[in-house]
Amino acid sequence: LVRRSERLPLAFSAVCFVFGIYALFSGERLILLFFDIPFELFGKLWFFQYYIMVPAVAWFIHCLFPEDGRLPVYKGLAIFSAILAGLTFALPFSRGVDIFSVNHIATAATAVYLIVKIILALRRKREHALSFALASAIFILAAVNDILYSENLISTLRISSYGLLGFALAVSVMVSRRFASAYMQEEQSATSLRRYSRSLEELVGERTAELETQTNKLEDGIRYAKLIQDSVLPSMDSLKIILPECELFFRPRHIVGGDFYWAQAIEPGRGWLALGDCPGTGVTGALRVMRTISLLNNAITHENPAMKGINDPASIMSWLHG
């Protein structure tokens, strides 16, 4: 509970714990059935359980409706109650009785804080605000009755135990419903997230399959272009007719490309040799290479009437560019 960002369960547990202590010290004083406590210590402990009840209830109210009024009143009440508790244990019991009457200020402040919180929650239509308002009304009426009774202003009975019991039961139902609703929302969100994840996985699978198909087609096209390009490039045997001791290293970046070599033997040790680079990469460059090699073959074999009698490289290059 301490590590959760939601402090309401911890605050409600603290209130229930305080109410349990109150039940042990009030009414039939069940605490005396288990422990032999001197009268003066029992009186100080009885005061103490009232002192811790005030900040505990204020803290619970703050956690129940944290958006309605962000002023941490419960911290001030906790400091005030701690001072009263320290003085009660430090001073004689008779002085503790006088100090206890001061605690009514903290009780009244808690009641005002509770009323303000309820009004804000009702105006802003917070969840379970009406149920909490009814439970708080029972609690406040019981607390006011006990205060007036302790001051001998009215001749009734102490009914704070019944008020606290009704308050605790009502708040327990409200907190349970709130967390049940939050749990259902989380389950719905998790279900929606799982459904969205499955649909996303299916979509990714479809797109991946399409991408693989397109990639395979592209690779098949590139491999086919390589076969065509290799068929027009001169073989190693053709090169060795011109350069018997030559070695060849030819590795295009994208399997095929615009780089090429060309050779046409005239006789052993003599012939035409060219190294070139056509614009473009991949299949585009390979297509231009095949076109260029075809033109070179056409030029050198003099199948083109315009090239008859021309044997110098400069004239061949000029004809190619023309």
Secondary structure as a PSIPRED ss2 file (coil, helix, strand):
# PSIPRED VFORMAT (PSIPRED V4.0)

   1 L C   1.000  0.000  0.000
   2 V C   1.000  0.000  0.000
   3 R C   1.000  0.000  0.000
   4 R C   1.000  0.000  0.000
   5 S C   1.000  0.000  0.000
   6 E C   1.000  0.000  0.000
   7 R C   1.000  0.000  0.000
   8 L H   0.000  1.000  0.000
   9 P H   0.000  1.000  0.000
  10 L H   0.000  1.000  0.000
  11 A H   0.000  1.000  0.000
  12 F H   0.000  1.000  0.000
  13 S H   0.000  1.000  0.000
  14 A H   0.000  1.000  0.000
  15 V H   0.000  1.000  0.000
  16 C H   0.000  1.000  0.000
  17 F H   0.000  1.000  0.000
  18 V H   0.000  1.000  0.000
  19 F H   0.000  1.000  0.000
  20 G H   0.000  1.000  0.000
  21 I H   0.000  1.000  0.000
  22 Y H   0.000  1.000  0.000
  23 A H   0.000  1.000  0.000
  24 L H   0.000  1.000  0.000
  25 F H   0.000  1.000  0.000
  26 S C   1.000  0.000  0.000
  27 G C   1.000  0.000  0.000
  28 E C   1.000  0.000  0.000
  29 R C   1.000  0.000  0.000
  30 L H   0.000  1.000  0.000
  31 I H   0.000  1.000  0.000
  32 L H   0.000  1.000  0.000
  33 L H   0.000  1.000  0.000
  34 F C   1.000  0.000  0.000
  35 F C   1.000  0.000  0.000
  36 D C   1.000  0.000  0.000
  37 I C   1.000  0.000  0.000
  38 P C   1.000  0.000  0.000
  39 F H   0.000  1.000  0.000
  40 E H   0.000  1.000  0.000
  41 L H   0.000  1.000  0.000
  42 F H   0.000  1.000  0.000
  43 G H   0.000  1.000  0.000
  44 K H   0.000  1.000  0.000
  45 L H   0.000  1.000  0.000
  46 W H   0.000  1.000  0.000
  47 F H   0.000  1.000  0.000
  48 F H   0.000  1.000  0.000
  49 Q H   0.000  1.000  0.000
  50 Y H   0.000  1.000  0.000
  51 Y H   0.000  1.000  0.000
  52 I H   0.000  1.000  0.000
  53 M H   0.000  1.000  0.000
  54 V H   0.000  1.000  0.000
  55 P H   0.000  1.000  0.000
  56 A H   0.000  1.000  0.000
  57 V H   0.000  1.000  0.000
  58 A H   0.000  1.000  0.000
  59 W H   0.000  1.000  0.000
  60 F H   0.000  1.000  0.000
  61 I H   0.000  1.000  0.000
  62 H H   0.000  1.000  0.000
  63 C H   0.000  1.000  0.000
  64 L H   0.000  1.000  0.000
  65 F C   1.000  0.000  0.000
  66 P C   1.000  0.000  0.000
  67 E C   1.000  0.000  0.000
  68 D C   1.000  0.000  0.000
  69 G C   1.000  0.000  0.000
  70 R C   1.000  0.000  0.000
  71 L C   1.000  0.000  0.000
  72 P C   1.000  0.000  0.000
  73 V H   0.000  1.000  0.000
  74 Y H   0.000  1.000  0.000
  75 K H   0.000  1.000  0.000
  76 G H   0.000  1.000  0.000
  77 L H   0.000  1.000  0.000
  78 A H   0.000  1.000  0.000
  79 I H   0.000  1.000  0.000
  80 F H   0.000  1.000  0.000
  81 S H   0.000  1.000  0.000
  82 A H   0.000  1.000  0.000
  83 I H   0.000  1.000  0.000
  84 L H   0.000  1.000  0.000
  85 A H   0.000  1.000  0.000
  86 G H   0.000  1.000  0.000
  87 L H   0.000  1.000  0.000
  88 T H   0.000  1.000  0.000
  89 F H   0.000  1.000  0.000
  90 A H   0.000  1.000  0.000
  91 L C   1.000  0.000  0.000
  92 P C   1.000  0.000  0.000
  93 F H   0.000  1.000  0.000
  94 S H   0.000  1.000  0.000
  95 R H   0.000  1.000  0.000
  96 G H   0.000  1.000  0.000
  97 V H   0.000  1.000  0.000
  98 D H   0.000  1.000  0.000
  99 I H   0.000  1.000  0.000
 100 F H   0.000  1.000  0.000
 101 S H   0.000  1.000  0.000
 102 V H   0.000  1.000  0.000
 103 N H   0.000  1.000  0.000
 104 H H   0.000  1.000  0.000
 105 I H   0.000  1.000  0.000
 106 A H   0.000  1.000  0.000
 107 T H   0.000  1.000  0.000
 108 A H   0.000  1.000  0.000
 109 A H   0.000  1.000  0.000
 110 T H   0.000  1.000  0.000
 111 A H   0.000  1.000  0.000
 112 V H   0.000  1.000  0.000
 113 Y H   0.000  1.000  0.000
 114 L H   0.000  1.000  0.000
 115 I H   0.000  1.000  0.000
 116 V H   0.000  1.000  0.000
 117 K H   0.000  1.000  0.000
 118 I H   0.000  1.000  0.000
 119 I H   0.000  1.000  0.000
 120 L H   0.000  1.000  0.000
 121 A H   0.000  1.000  0.000
 122 L H   0.000  1.000  0.000
 123 R H   0.000  1.000  0.000
 124 R C   1.000  0.000  0.000
 125 K C   1.000  0.000  0.000
 126 R C   1.000  0.000  0.000
 127 E C   1.000  0.000  0.000
 128 H C   1.000  0.000  0.000
 129 A H   0.000  1.000  0.000
 130 L H   0.000  1.000  0.000
 131 S H   0.000  1.000  0.000
 132 F H   0.000  1.000  0.000
 133 A H   0.000  1.000  0.000
 134 L H   0.000  1.000  0.000
 135 A H   0.000  1.000  0.000
 136 S H   0.000  1.000  0.000
 137 A H   0.000  1.000  0.000
 138 I H   0.000  1.000  0.000
 139 F H   0.000  1.000  0.000
 140 I H   0.000  1.000  0.000
 141 L H   0.000  1.000  0.000
 142 A H   0.000  1.000  0.000
 143 A H   0.000  1.000  0.000
 144 V H   0.000  1.000  0.000
 145 N H   0.000  1.000  0.000
 146 D H   0.000  1.000  0.000
 147 I H   0.000  1.000  0.000
 148 L H   0.000  1.000  0.000
 149 Y H   0.000  1.000  0.000
 150 S H   0.000  1.000  0.000
 151 E C   1.000  0.000  0.000
 152 N C   1.000  0.000  0.000
 153 L C   1.000  0.000  0.000
 154 I C   1.000  0.000  0.000
 155 S C   1.000  0.000  0.000
 156 T C   1.000  0.000  0.000
 157 L C   1.000  0.000  0.000
 158 R C   1.000  0.000  0.000
 159 I C   1.000  0.000  0.000
 160 S H   0.000  1.000  0.000
 161 S H   0.000  1.000  0.000
 162 Y H   0.000  1.000  0.000
 163 G H   0.000  1.000  0.000
 164 L H   0.000  1.000  0.000
 165 L H   0.000  1.000  0.000
 166 G H   0.000  1.000  0.000
 167 F H   0.000  1.000  0.000
 168 A H   0.000  1.000  0.000
 169 L H   0.000  1.000  0.000
 170 A H   0.000  1.000  0.000
 171 V H   0.000  1.000  0.000
 172 S H   0.000  1.000  0.000
 173 V H   0.000  1.000  0.000
 174 M H   0.000  1.000  0.000
 175 V H   0.000  1.000  0.000
 176 S H   0.000  1.000  0.000
 177 R H   0.000  1.000  0.000
 178 R H   0.000  1.000  0.000
 179 F H   0.000  1.000  0.000
 180 A H   0.000  1.000  0.000
 181 S H   0.000  1.000  0.000
 182 A H   0.000  1.000  0.000
 183 Y H   0.000  1.000  0.000
 184 M H   0.000  1.000  0.000
 185 Q H   0.000  1.000  0.000
 186 E H   0.000  1.000  0.000
 187 E H   0.000  1.000  0.000
 188 Q H   0.000  1.000  0.000
 189 S H   0.000  1.000  0.000
 190 A H   0.000  1.000  0.000
 191 T H   0.000  1.000  0.000
 192 S H   0.000  1.000  0.000
 193 L H   0.000  1.000  0.000
 194 R H   0.000  1.000  0.000
 195 R H   0.000  1.000  0.000
 196 Y H   0.000  1.000  0.000
 197 S H   0.000  1.000  0.000
 198 R H   0.000  1.000  0.000
 199 S H   0.000  1.000  0.000
 200 L H   0.000  1.000  0.000
 201 E H   0.000  1.000  0.000
 202 E H   0.000  1.000  0.000
 203 L H   0.000  1.000  0.000
 204 V H   0.000  1.000  0.000
 205 G H   0.000  1.000  0.000
 206 E H   0.000  1.000  0.000
 207 R H   0.000  1.000  0.000
 208 T H   0.000  1.000  0.000
 209 A H   0.000  1.000  0.000
 210 E H   0.000  1.000  0.000
 211 L H   0.000  1.000  0.000
 212 E H   0.000  1.000  0.000
 213 T H   0.000  1.000  0.000
 214 Q H   0.000  1.000  0.000
 215 T H   0.000  1.000  0.000
 216 N H   0.000  1.000  0.000
 217 K H   0.000  1.000  0.000
 218 L H   0.000  1.000  0.000
 219 E H   0.000  1.000  0.000
 220 D H   0.000  1.000  0.000
 221 G H   0.000  1.000  0.000
 222 I H   0.000  1.000  0.000
 223 R H   0.000  1.000  0.000
 224 Y H   0.000  1.000  0.000
 225 A H   0.000  1.000  0.000
 226 K H   0.000  1.000  0.000
 227 L H   0.000  1.000  0.000
 228 I H   0.000  1.000  0.000
 229 Q H   0.000  1.000  0.000
 230 D H   0.000  1.000  0.000
 231 S H   0.000  1.000  0.000
 232 V H   0.000  1.000  0.000
 233 L C   1.000  0.000  0.000
 234 P C   1.000  0.000  0.000
 235 S C   1.000  0.000  0.000
 236 M H   0.000  1.000  0.000
 237 D H   0.000  1.000  0.000
 238 S H   0.000  1.000  0.000
 239 L H   0.000  1.000  0.000
 240 K H   0.000  1.000  0.000
 241 I H   0.000  1.000  0.000
 242 I H   0.000  1.000  0.000
 243 L C   1.000  0.000  0.000
 244 P C   1.000  0.000  0.000
 245 E C   1.000  0.000  0.000
 246 C C   1.000  0.000  0.000
 247 E C   1.000  0.000  0.000
 248 L C   1.000  0.000  0.000
 249 F C   1.000  0.000  0.000
 250 F C   1.000  0.000  0.000
 251 R C   1.000  0.000  0.000
 252 P C   1.000  0.000  0.000
 253 R C   1.000  0.000  0.000
 254 H C   1.000  0.000  0.000
 255 I C   1.000  0.000  0.000
 256 V C   1.000  0.000  0.000
 257 G E   0.000  0.000  1.000
 258 G E   0.000  0.000  1.000
 259 D E   0.000  0.000  1.000
 260 F E   0.000  0.000  1.000
 261 Y E   0.000  0.000  1.000
 262 W E   0.000  0.000  1.000
 263 A E   0.000  0.000  1.000
 264 Q E   0.000  0.000  1.000
 265 A E   0.000  0.000  1.000
 266 I E   0.000  0.000  1.000
 267 E E   0.000  0.000  1.000
 268 P C   1.000  0.000  0.000
 269 G C   1.000  0.000  0.000
 270 R E   0.000  0.000  1.000
 271 G E   0.000  0.000  1.000
 272 W E   0.000  0.000  1.000
 273 L E   0.000  0.000  1.000
 274 A E   0.000  0.000  1.000
 275 L E   0.000  0.000  1.000
 276 G E   0.000  0.000  1.000
 277 D E   0.000  0.000  1.000
 278 C E   0.000  0.000  1.000
 279 P E   0.000  0.000  1.000
 280 G E   0.000  0.000  1.000
 281 T E   0.000  0.000  1.000
 282 G H   0.000  1.000  0.000
 283 V H   0.000  1.000  0.000
 284 T H   0.000  1.000  0.000
 285 G H   0.000  1.000  0.000
 286 A H   0.000  1.000  0.000
 287 L H   0.000  1.000  0.000
 288 R H   0.000  1.000  0.000
 289 V H   0.000  1.000  0.000
 290 M H   0.000  1.000  0.000
 291 R H   0.000  1.000  0.000
 292 T H   0.000  1.000  0.000
 293 I H   0.000  1.000  0.000
 294 S H   0.000  1.000  0.000
 295 L H   0.000  1.000  0.000
 296 L H   0.000  1.000  0.000
 297 N H   0.000  1.000  0.000
 298 N H   0.000  1.000  0.000
 299 A H   0.000  1.000  0.000
 300 I H   0.000  1.000  0.000
 301 T C   1.000  0.000  0.000
 302 H C   1.000  0.000  0.000
 303 E C   1.000  0.000  0.000
 304 N C   1.000  0.000  0.000
 305 P H   0.000  1.000  0.000
 306 A H   0.000  1.000  0.000
 307 M H   0.000  1.000  0.000
 308 K C   1.000  0.000  0.000
 309 G C   1.000  0.000  0.000
 310 I C   1.000  0.000  0.000
 311 N C   1.000  0.000  0.000
 312 D C   1.000  0.000  0.000
 313 P H   0.000  1.000  0.000
 314 A H   0.000  1.000  0.000
 315 S H   0.000  1.000  0.000
 316 I H   0.000  1.000  0.000
 317 M H   0.000  1.000  0.000
 318 S H   0.000  1.000  0.000
 319 W H   0.000  1.000  0.000
 320 L H   0.000  1.000  0.000
 321 H H   0.000  1.000  0.000
 322 G C   1.000  0.000  0.000
